[in-house]
Amino acid sequence: MTDVLQIDALAYGGNGIGRQADGKAVFVPYSAPGDQLLWRPARVKKRHIEAELVELLIPGEGRCEPVCPVFGQCGGCQWQHLTYPRQLHWKQRFLADALERHAGLAEVALLPAVGSADLWHYRNRAQFKCHVTADGPLLGFYRRGSHFVIPIKHCPILRPEINQSLDFLRQLLESSAQPDKIPQLDVAVGDDGAVRVVCHFIGPVDRNWQARAISLADERGYGLLLQQGRKSTLQRLSGAEDLQLQVDQPPITLCFGPGGFAQINSNQNRRLVGAVVALAALHGSERLLDLFCGMGNFSLSLARRASRLTGVEDYPVSIARAKANARLNRIDNVDFLVADAAAFMASAEQHYDLVLLDPPRVGAGSEVVQALLRLNPERIIYISCDPITLARDLALLLRHSYRSVSSQVFDLFPQTYHLESVTMLERR
């Protein structure tokens, strides 16, 4: 069955939305507002239909030609068919809608979105999926909503150094007597162009292959690590384990290891850190708390403008890096602790002038928010990669002691629907 549909808007997740005559919503991937198209149902739900685009009849305003030959097959990008101004427009809408619907902020002070100067070749890490066929091993990314590997020769959103590593990755696969035991290869690149590869391996490793892999990595000057299960199994085989990025002025150098977190868009991350420092407007006497601090991406820039900062993170490897980064940059007014954020906050008694939240996609959670209300800091800066969980957490804070000062989109993810945001709250 096919039918004509008018696309009216975009949904968080990237799909276009149209409506049937009876008002039922139809979600169509890779469509754009203003499109008139033929579609067919893929999954029929009680309240909506998930559809497939069959034929584009009339393109909507803001459509453009995708750059990547596997766009629409590979699940990595959702919006290469939209011009960049339209991408930013809808990311602003996503944040504004989430804050209004889920946090009750009908008149939020939404600052202009900070777009990325690099629309392509910005991503500094990737997880390549591997699959062995009768014609040899494939290297690429999963098709949207599946574990089917779409092979790639070049990805236009990856840093050039990562694209240049693809030959090396294929050599790793092809030189193994058991390529089916290598399900994934992770590649990351530092600000200086240094490359690190993590090879995921199932079961015992062929020592001949390991020697060959080390030789290939040494020829390229790559760092090479082996992971046989969880992150705790990471083993360095060759080269450097840490990569470096820089933030702030004068520059702070941050080292991050495999398994730890660093933002994928280094240039935008620097702008994000700069914006947080500006919002904090520190005078030097403040005591700060950085929850979900990772390896110190925001912590160290804030600490050198404050009296003291406490950073909390539940991943021990990241805290070890944060402490090393503090020593590297000669910043000694910081305390980095390995702890679950909710557990730490449950027993926290110290007064903080400013609390920074940078939680994972699931948000800070009600336990952390309730503890914040008890500690009652003067100001809170909330960095979020998910506007829905952000709005859920803000609703509790706004209902009690706080008011919203501003929210702003930072686009770290061009060609996708993903967005980062920074929200400032102050105590009423």
C-alpha positions as CSV (number, residue, x, y, z in Angstrom):
1,M,0.0,0.0,0.0
2,T,1.3,3.5,-0.9
3,D,-0.3,6.8,-0.3
4,V,0.5,10.5,-0.7
5,L,1.7,12.3,2.5
6,Q,2.6,15.9,3.3
7,I,5.5,16.2,5.8
8,D,4.8,19.1,8.3
9,A,7.6,18.9,10.8
10,L,10.6,16.9,12.1
11,A,10.6,14.7,15.3
12,Y,13.4,14.4,17.8
13,G,15.1,11.3,16.4
14,G,15.3,12.8,12.9
15,N,12.1,11.5,11.2
16,G,9.7,13.7,9.3
17,I,6.1,13.8,10.6
18,G,2.9,13.8,8.5
19,R,-0.7,13.0,9.4
20,Q,-3.4,10.9,7.8
21,A,-6.8,12.3,7.3
22,D,-7.9,10.8,10.6
23,G,-5.1,12.7,12.4
24,K,-2.8,9.6,13.0
25,A,0.9,10.6,12.9
26,V,3.1,9.0,10.3
27,F,6.9,9.0,10.9
28,V,9.0,8.9,7.7
29,P,12.9,8.6,7.9
30,Y,14.9,10.8,5.5
31,S,12.0,13.1,4.7
32,A,11.9,16.9,5.2
33,P,9.2,19.5,6.1
34,G,7.3,20.5,3.0
35,D,7.9,17.2,1.2
36,Q,5.0,15.5,-0.6
37,L,5.8,11.8,-0.9
38,L,4.6,8.3,-1.4
39,W,5.0,6.1,1.6
40,R,4.2,2.6,2.9
41,P,3.8,1.4,6.5
42,A,6.7,-0.5,8.1
43,R,5.2,-0.8,11.6
44,V,1.7,0.1,12.6
45,K,1.4,1.2,16.2
46,K,-1.7,2.1,18.2
47,R,-1.1,5.9,18.0
48,H,1.3,6.3,15.1
49,I,2.7,4.6,12.0
50,E,6.4,4.1,11.3
51,A,6.8,4.3,7.5
52,E,9.2,4.0,4.6
53,L,9.7,6.6,1.9
54,V,8.7,5.1,-1.5
55,E,9.0,8.1,-3.8
56,L,9.6,11.8,-3.3
57,L,7.0,13.7,-5.4
58,I,7.6,17.3,-4.5
59,P,10.7,18.3,-2.4
60,G,10.3,20.6,0.6
61,E,12.2,23.8,1.1
62,G,15.6,23.2,2.6
63,R,16.3,19.9,0.9
64,C,19.7,19.3,-0.5
65,E,21.7,16.5,-2.1
66,P,23.3,14.1,0.4
67,V,27.1,13.9,0.2
68,C,27.6,10.3,1.2
69,P,26.8,7.5,-1.3
70,V,25.4,5.2,1.5
71,F,23.2,7.9,3.2
72,G,19.9,6.3,3.9
73,Q,21.5,2.9,4.3
74,C,24.1,3.5,7.0
75,G,22.5,4.5,10.3
76,G,25.1,7.1,11.2
77,C,23.5,10.3,9.7
78,Q,19.9,11.2,9.5
79,W,20.0,14.7,8.0
80,Q,22.4,14.9,5.1
81,H,19.4,15.8,2.9
82,L,18.8,19.0,4.9
83,T,20.7,22.3,4.5
84,Y,22.6,23.2,7.6
85,P,20.5,26.3,8.5
86,R,17.4,24.0,8.5
87,Q,19.3,21.5,10.8
88,L,20.1,24.2,13.3
89,H,16.5,25.5,13.1
90,W,15.1,22.1,14.1
91,K,17.6,21.6,16.8
92,Q,16.5,24.9,18.3
93,R,12.9,23.7,18.0
94,F,13.7,20.4,19.7
95,L,15.2,22.1,22.7
96,A,12.5,24.8,23.0
97,D,9.7,22.2,22.6
98,A,11.2,19.9,25.3
99,L,11.6,22.8,27.7
100,E,8.0,23.9,27.2
101,R,6.3,20.5,27.2
102,H,8.3,18.8,29.9
103,A,9.7,21.6,32.1
104,G,6.9,24.2,31.7
105,L,9.2,26.8,30.3
106,A,6.9,28.6,27.8
107,E,9.1,31.7,27.8
108,V,12.6,30.2,28.0
109,A,15.4,32.5,27.2
110,L,16.8,30.6,24.2
111,L,20.0,32.0,23.0
112,P,21.0,31.6,19.3
113,A,22.3,28.2,18.4
114,V,26.1,27.8,18.1
115,G,26.6,26.1,14.8
116,S,29.7,24.1,13.9
117,A,32.2,25.7,11.6
118,D,33.1,22.1,10.4
119,L,30.0,20.5,8.7
120,W,32.1,17.6,7.5
121,H,35.2,15.7,8.7
122,Y,34.7,16.8,12.3
123,R,34.2,13.5,14.2
124,N,37.3,12.4,16.1
125,R,36.3,8.8,16.8
126,A,34.3,5.9,15.3
127,Q,33.3,2.4,16.0
128,F,33.6,0.3,12.9
129,K,31.6,-2.9,12.7
130,C,33.0,-6.0,11.1
131,H,31.3,-8.9,9.3
132,V,32.8,-11.9,7.4
133,T,31.3,-12.9,4.1
134,A,32.2,-15.5,1.4
135,D,34.0,-12.6,-0.4
136,G,36.0,-11.6,2.6
137,P,35.5,-9.4,5.7
138,L,33.4,-6.2,5.5
139,L,34.1,-3.0,7.5
140,G,31.5,-0.3,8.0
141,F,28.6,0.8,10.1
142,Y,25.2,-0.8,11.0
143,R,22.2,-0.2,8.8
144,R,19.6,1.8,10.7
145,G,17.7,-0.4,13.2
146,S,19.7,-3.5,12.4
147,H,23.0,-5.4,12.8
148,F,23.5,-5.6,9.0
149,V,26.9,-4.0,8.2
150,I,27.0,-1.4,5.4
151,P,30.6,-1.4,4.0
152,I,32.2,2.0,3.6
153,K,35.2,3.3,1.7
154,H,35.1,6.8,3.2
155,C,32.9,8.6,5.7
156,P,32.4,12.3,5.2
157,I,31.8,13.2,8.8
158,L,35.0,11.5,10.1
159,R,38.3,13.2,10.6
160,P,40.7,12.6,7.6
161,E,43.1,10.7,9.9
162,I,40.3,8.1,10.6
163,N,39.4,7.7,7.0
164,Q,43.1,7.2,6.2
165,S,43.2,4.4,8.8
166,L,40.7,2.3,6.9
167,D,43.4,0.5,4.9
168,F,45.1,-0.4,8.2
169,L,41.9,-1.7,9.7
170,R,41.2,-3.9,6.6
171,Q,44.8,-5.2,6.9
172,L,44.1,-6.2,10.6
173,L,41.0,-8.1,9.5
174,E,42.6,-9.7,6.4
175,S,45.8,-10.8,8.2
176,S,43.8,-12.7,10.8
177,A,43.1,-16.5,10.4
178,Q,39.9,-15.8,12.4
179,P,38.5,-12.5,11.2
180,D,35.0,-13.5,12.5
181,K,36.5,-13.2,16.0
182,I,36.9,-9.4,15.4
183,P,33.4,-7.8,15.7
184,Q,34.5,-4.2,16.1
185,L,37.4,-1.8,15.6
186,D,37.4,1.5,17.4
187,V,39.5,4.4,16.1
188,A,40.1,7.8,17.7
189,V,42.3,10.7,16.8
190,G,43.8,13.5,19.0
191,D,44.0,17.2,18.2
192,D,47.6,16.6,17.0
193,G,46.5,13.9,14.5
194,A,47.7,10.9,16.6
195,V,45.6,7.8,16.0
196,R,44.6,5.1,18.5
197,V,43.0,1.8,17.5
198,V,41.2,-0.6,19.8
199,C,40.6,-4.1,18.4
200,H,37.8,-6.1,20.0
201,F,38.6,-9.8,19.9
202,I,36.5,-12.7,20.9
203,G,38.3,-15.6,22.6
204,P,42.1,-16.4,22.6
205,V,44.3,-14.3,20.3
206,D,46.4,-15.8,17.6
207,R,50.0,-14.8,18.6
208,N,51.1,-14.7,14.9
209,W,48.3,-12.3,14.1
210,Q,49.1,-10.2,17.2
211,A,52.8,-9.9,16.1
212,R,51.6,-8.9,12.6
213,A,49.1,-6.3,14.0
214,I,51.9,-4.7,16.1
215,S,54.2,-4.5,13.1
216,L,51.4,-2.8,11.0
217,A,50.6,-0.4,13.8
218,D,54.3,0.5,14.3
219,E,54.7,1.2,10.6
220,R,51.9,3.8,10.9
221,G,52.8,5.1,14.3
222,Y,49.4,4.1,15.6
223,G,48.6,3.3,19.2
224,L,47.1,-0.3,19.2
225,L,45.1,-1.9,22.0
226,L,43.3,-5.2,22.4
227,Q,39.9,-5.6,24.2
228,Q,38.6,-9.1,24.9
229,G,35.3,-8.3,26.6
230,R,34.7,-5.4,29.0
231,K,36.8,-2.3,29.2
232,S,38.7,-3.8,32.1
233,T,40.3,-6.2,29.6
234,L,42.0,-3.5,27.6
235,Q,45.6,-4.3,26.9
236,R,48.1,-2.1,25.1
237,L,50.0,-3.8,22.3
238,S,51.9,-0.9,20.7
239,G,52.3,2.9,20.7
240,A,50.7,5.5,22.9
241,E,47.5,4.7,24.9
242,D,46.5,8.3,25.5
243,L,45.4,10.9,23.0
244,Q,45.4,14.7,23.7
245,L,43.0,17.5,23.2
246,Q,43.1,21.2,24.2
247,V,40.6,23.5,25.7
248,D,40.6,27.1,27.1
249,Q,43.0,30.0,26.8
250,P,45.8,29.8,27.7
251,P,45.5,26.1,26.5
252,I,44.9,23.3,28.9
253,T,46.0,19.9,27.6
254,L,43.8,17.0,28.4
255,C,44.8,13.3,27.9
256,F,42.1,10.8,27.5
257,G,42.5,7.0,27.3
258,P,40.5,4.2,25.6
259,G,37.2,3.5,27.2
260,G,37.0,7.1,28.6
261,F,34.7,9.9,27.2
262,A,35.7,12.9,25.1
263,Q,33.4,15.0,23.0
264,I,33.5,13.9,19.3
265,N,33.8,17.4,17.9
266,S,37.0,19.0,19.3
267,N,36.5,22.5,17.8
268,Q,33.0,22.7,19.1
269,N,34.0,21.3,22.5
270,R,36.4,24.2,22.9
271,R,33.6,26.6,22.2
272,L,31.4,24.7,24.7
273,V,34.0,24.9,27.4
274,G,34.5,28.6,26.7
275,A,30.8,29.2,27.0
276,V,30.6,27.4,30.3
277,V,33.5,29.5,31.7
278,A,31.8,32.7,30.5
279,L,28.5,31.7,32.1
280,A,30.2,30.7,35.4
281,A,31.7,34.3,35.6
282,L,33.9,33.3,38.5
283,H,35.7,35.7,40.7
284,G,38.2,33.4,42.3
285,S,36.6,32.8,45.7
286,E,33.9,30.2,44.7
287,R,33.7,26.6,45.6
288,L,32.5,24.4,42.7
289,L,31.2,20.9,42.2
290,D,31.5,19.1,38.8
291,L,29.3,16.0,38.7
292,F,30.0,13.5,35.9
293,C,33.3,15.2,35.5
294,G,35.0,12.6,33.3
295,M,38.7,13.4,32.7
296,G,38.3,17.0,33.6
297,N,37.0,18.6,30.3
298,F,35.2,21.4,32.2
299,S,36.8,20.9,35.6
300,L,40.2,22.3,35.0
301,S,39.2,25.4,33.1
302,L,36.8,26.3,35.9
303,A,39.1,25.3,38.8
304,R,41.8,27.7,37.7
305,R,39.3,30.6,38.1
306,A,37.9,29.4,41.4
307,S,38.9,28.7,45.0
308,R,38.4,24.9,44.9
309,L,36.6,22.4,42.7
310,T,35.5,18.8,43.5
311,G,35.0,16.5,40.5
312,V,32.9,13.3,40.8
313,E,32.8,10.4,38.3
314,D,32.0,6.7,38.7
315,Y,34.5,5.4,36.1
316,P,37.9,5.0,37.9
317,V,39.9,5.2,34.7
318,S,38.5,8.7,33.9
319,I,39.3,9.9,37.4
320,A,42.8,8.7,37.1
321,R,43.1,10.7,33.9
322,A,41.5,13.7,35.5
323,K,44.1,13.6,38.3
324,A,46.9,13.2,35.8
325,N,45.6,16.1,33.7
326,A,45.5,18.3,36.8
327,R,49.2,17.5,37.5
328,L,50.1,18.0,33.8
329,N,48.6,21.5,33.8
330,R,49.8,22.3,37.4
331,I,46.3,22.9,38.7
332,D,46.3,21.8,42.4
333,N,43.0,23.2,43.8
334,V,41.0,20.2,42.6
335,D,39.7,17.0,44.3
336,F,38.7,14.2,41.9
337,L,36.7,11.4,43.5
338,V,35.5,8.0,42.2
339,A,31.9,7.8,43.2
340,D,28.4,7.4,41.8
341,A,26.8,10.8,41.5
342,A,23.6,9.9,43.4
343,A,25.6,8.2,46.2
344,F,28.0,11.1,46.6
345,M,25.1,13.6,46.7
346,A,23.2,11.6,49.3
347,S,25.9,12.3,51.9
348,A,27.2,15.7,50.6
349,E,27.1,18.5,53.1
350,Q,29.6,21.0,51.6
351,H,28.1,24.3,50.3
352,Y,28.9,24.9,46.7
353,D,28.5,28.3,44.9
354,L,28.1,26.6,41.5
355,V,27.3,23.0,40.5
356,L,28.0,21.8,37.0
357,L,26.1,18.8,35.7
358,D,27.2,16.9,32.5
359,P,25.3,13.6,32.8
360,P,25.0,10.8,30.2
361,R,22.0,10.6,28.0
362,V,19.7,9.3,30.8
363,G,20.1,12.6,32.6
364,A,21.1,13.4,36.2
365,G,18.1,11.6,37.7
366,S,15.7,12.4,40.6
367,E,18.1,11.4,43.4
368,V,20.7,13.9,42.2
369,V,18.2,16.6,41.6
370,Q,16.6,16.1,45.1
371,A,20.0,16.3,46.7
372,L,20.7,19.5,44.7
373,L,17.6,21.1,46.2
374,R,18.8,20.1,49.6
375,L,22.3,21.6,49.1
376,N,20.8,24.7,47.4
377,P,23.8,26.1,45.4
378,E,23.4,29.6,44.1
379,R,23.8,28.5,40.5
380,I,23.6,25.4,38.4
381,I,24.9,24.9,34.9
382,Y,23.4,21.8,33.2
383,I,25.1,20.4,30.0
384,S,22.9,17.9,28.2
385,C,23.0,15.7,25.1
386,D,19.2,14.9,25.4
387,P,16.6,17.6,25.7
388,I,13.9,15.3,27.0
389,T,15.9,14.1,30.1
390,L,17.2,17.7,30.5
391,A,13.7,19.0,30.7
392,R,12.6,16.2,33.1
393,D,15.4,17.1,35.5
394,L,14.8,20.9,35.2
395,A,11.1,20.5,36.0
396,L,12.0,19.5,39.5
397,L,14.5,22.3,40.0
398,L,12.2,24.9,38.6
399,R,9.3,23.8,40.7
400,H,11.1,24.6,43.8
401,S,14.1,26.9,44.3
402,Y,15.4,27.8,40.8
403,R,14.6,29.9,37.8
404,S,15.9,29.5,34.3
405,V,18.4,32.2,33.1
406,S,19.2,30.8,29.6
407,S,19.5,27.8,27.4
408,Q,21.6,27.4,24.2
409,V,22.1,24.7,21.6
410,F,25.6,23.8,20.7
411,D,25.8,21.7,17.6
412,L,28.5,19.1,18.0
413,F,26.8,16.7,15.5
414,P,26.2,18.2,12.1
415,Q,24.2,15.9,9.6
416,T,22.5,14.2,12.6
417,Y,19.5,15.2,14.8
418,H,21.7,15.0,18.0
419,L,22.4,18.2,19.9
420,E,24.2,19.4,23.0
421,S,22.8,22.2,25.1
422,V,23.9,24.4,28.0
423,T,21.3,25.7,30.5
424,M,22.0,28.1,33.4
425,L,19.8,28.2,36.5
426,E,20.0,30.5,39.5
427,R,18.5,30.3,42.9
428,R,15.4,32.4,43.4
